[in-house]
Amino acid sequence: MNTFMAICTFKEGTVMEEVFAVSAEEQVKVRALQSEGRLGAVRLAIARGKVFLEVLAADEEIAMQTVLELPIAKWWDIELYPVTSPPPQNS
């Protein structure tokens, strides 16, 4: 399993009231993906129009498919990056 960071930016012209209208559905889907081990941390920077998602998948294509399952994804421009943990410090 690989870890990816999805940086999701709300598209210009997004009507946030429409986004907030599906937030309950979004929360249910996030919890389901987390329980399946496909989604980790979710962080919001709403004032900057960004959402950061930790995605766990075999490859980039599957990671993107996971992000696109989220109801709010239709309002996002998505950048996906493979990430790794820093190497351990030498003692």
C-alpha positions as a Markdown table, in Angstrom:
| # | Residue | x | y | z |
|---|---|---|---|---|
| 1 | Met | 0.0 | 0.0 | 0.0 |
| 2 | Asn | 1.3 | 3.4 | -0.9 |
| 3 | Thr | 0.4 | 6.8 | 0.5 |
| 4 | Phe | -0.6 | 9.8 | -1.6 |
| 5 | Met | -1.5 | 13.4 | -0.7 |
| 6 | Ala | -4.4 | 14.8 | -2.7 |
| 7 | Ile | -4.4 | 18.6 | -2.7 |
| 8 | Cys | -7.9 | 19.6 | -3.8 |
| 9 | Thr | -8.6 | 23.2 | -4.7 |
| 10 | Phe | -12.1 | 24.5 | -5.2 |
| 11 | Lys | -12.7 | 25.5 | -8.8 |
| 12 | Glu | -13.2 | 29.1 | -9.5 |
| 13 | Gly | -16.9 | 30.0 | -9.4 |
| 14 | Thr | -17.8 | 27.2 | -6.9 |
| 15 | Val | -20.9 | 28.1 | -5.0 |
| 16 | Met | -20.0 | 27.1 | -1.5 |
| 17 | Glu | -23.7 | 26.8 | -0.4 |
| 18 | Glu | -23.9 | 23.9 | -2.9 |
| 19 | Val | -20.9 | 22.3 | -1.4 |
| 20 | Phe | -22.2 | 22.7 | 2.1 |
| 21 | Ala | -25.5 | 21.2 | 1.0 |
| 22 | Val | -23.8 | 17.8 | 0.4 |
| 23 | Ser | -21.4 | 18.0 | 3.5 |
| 24 | Ala | -23.4 | 15.4 | 5.4 |
| 25 | Glu | -23.2 | 12.9 | 2.5 |
| 26 | Glu | -19.5 | 13.8 | 2.2 |
| 27 | Gln | -18.9 | 13.0 | 5.9 |
| 28 | Val | -20.6 | 9.6 | 5.6 |
| 29 | Lys | -18.4 | 8.7 | 2.5 |
| 30 | Val | -15.2 | 9.9 | 4.3 |
| 31 | Arg | -16.0 | 7.6 | 7.2 |
| 32 | Ala | -16.7 | 4.7 | 4.9 |
| 33 | Leu | -13.4 | 5.2 | 3.0 |
| 34 | Gln | -11.5 | 5.5 | 6.3 |
| 35 | Ser | -13.0 | 2.3 | 7.6 |
| 36 | Glu | -12.0 | 0.6 | 4.4 |
| 37 | Gly | -8.4 | 1.8 | 4.9 |
| 38 | Arg | -8.4 | 3.8 | 1.7 |
| 39 | Leu | -8.5 | 7.3 | 3.2 |
| 40 | Gly | -6.5 | 8.6 | 6.2 |
| 41 | Ala | -6.4 | 12.2 | 7.4 |
| 42 | Val | -8.6 | 14.9 | 6.0 |
| 43 | Arg | -7.6 | 18.5 | 6.6 |
| 44 | Leu | -9.5 | 21.6 | 5.5 |
| 45 | Ala | -8.2 | 25.1 | 4.7 |
| 46 | Ile | -11.6 | 26.5 | 3.6 |
| 47 | Ala | -10.5 | 30.1 | 3.8 |
| 48 | Arg | -7.9 | 29.3 | 1.1 |
| 49 | Gly | -10.3 | 27.0 | -0.8 |
| 50 | Lys | -8.2 | 23.8 | -0.2 |
| 51 | Val | -8.7 | 20.3 | 1.1 |
| 52 | Phe | -5.8 | 17.9 | 1.9 |
| 53 | Leu | -6.5 | 14.2 | 1.8 |
| 54 | Glu | -4.2 | 11.3 | 2.8 |
| 55 | Val | -5.1 | 8.5 | 0.4 |
| 56 | Leu | -3.9 | 4.9 | 0.7 |
| 57 | Ala | -3.8 | 2.9 | -2.5 |
| 58 | Ala | -1.7 | 0.5 | -4.6 |
| 59 | Asp | -1.1 | 3.1 | -7.3 |
| 60 | Glu | -1.9 | 6.7 | -8.4 |
| 61 | Glu | -4.8 | 5.6 | -10.6 |
| 62 | Ile | -6.6 | 3.9 | -7.7 |
| 63 | Ala | -5.8 | 6.8 | -5.4 |
| 64 | Met | -7.4 | 9.2 | -7.8 |
| 65 | Gln | -10.5 | 6.9 | -8.1 |
| 66 | Thr | -10.8 | 7.0 | -4.3 |
| 67 | Val | -10.7 | 10.8 | -4.3 |
| 68 | Leu | -13.3 | 11.0 | -7.1 |
| 69 | Glu | -15.7 | 8.9 | -5.0 |
| 70 | Leu | -16.2 | 11.8 | -2.7 |
| 71 | Pro | -19.4 | 13.8 | -3.5 |
| 72 | Ile | -17.5 | 17.2 | -3.2 |
| 73 | Ala | -14.8 | 16.1 | -5.7 |
| 74 | Lys | -16.8 | 17.5 | -8.6 |
| 75 | Trp | -16.0 | 21.0 | -7.4 |
| 76 | Trp | -12.2 | 20.3 | -7.1 |
| 77 | Asp | -9.1 | 20.6 | -9.2 |
| 78 | Ile | -7.0 | 17.7 | -7.8 |
| 79 | Glu | -3.3 | 17.4 | -7.6 |
| 80 | Leu | -2.0 | 14.0 | -6.4 |
| 81 | Tyr | 1.4 | 13.3 | -5.1 |
| 82 | Pro | 3.0 | 10.1 | -3.8 |
| 83 | Val | 4.5 | 10.8 | -0.4 |
| 84 | Thr | 6.8 | 8.9 | 2.0 |
| 85 | Ser | 7.9 | 9.4 | 5.6 |
| 86 | Pro | 11.2 | 11.0 | 6.3 |
| 87 | Pro | 14.1 | 8.6 | 7.0 |
| 88 | Pro | 14.7 | 8.0 | 10.7 |
| 89 | Gln | 17.2 | 10.2 | 12.4 |
| 90 | Asn | 20.6 | 8.8 | 13.2 |
| 91 | Ser | 21.0 | 8.4 | 16.9 |
